[in-house]
């Protein structure tokens, strides 16, 4: 049989795996990385564990980003999308996760991340979100098609929805907190400040949401 050409990233991963115990946590993450295109959910789940439990430190890396770049061979942004998409599916689409052993392929992780943004950041209405979800989960549209649909609605929502910037700010603050916790020695002051900022933003969002609902329902103060 002809020899299968491997990319430089695959060669690096294979070299590292040769020195590891098969079945160990580190070995399994690398194994999932090799099968990234077909099993992003498994890799997202494993990377989430590596990040939250700080395993990368045990394996000789200063932070999660360095681990992703040098060992898994993916950028921090990609790792972030994978972990956040996995969290979202765990929360919103558990049925898909429980059925992942079936032959039917799962949606593209980038499309799942767009679903997350639509629900958590961009303030899509229930109908708009349902339409986007149908494209991703039921109709299995390609990522470029889903992205186009997402952008069309997101642009309109940003123009008419005053809550969208606040939701995006809260999401960004959560990502910042996650990044800080991935450091070897997370600065306590910064974590405290980010935590206080998130509380303030969430309180402001709750207040604005109540006002928006009141205005939409025609409720007037007496």
Secondary structure, 3 states (H helix, E strand, C coil): CCCCCCCHHHHHHHHHHHCCCCCCHHHHHHHHHHCCCCCHHHHHHHHHHHHHHCHHHHCCCCCHHHHHHHHHCCCHHHHHHHHHHHHHHHHHCHHHHHCCCCCCCCCCHHHHHHHHHHHHCCCCCHHHHHHHHHHHHHCCCCHHHHHHHHHHHHHHHHHHCCCHHHHHHHHHHHHHHHHHHCCCCCCHHHHHHHHHHHHHHHHHHHHHHHHHHHHHCCCCCC
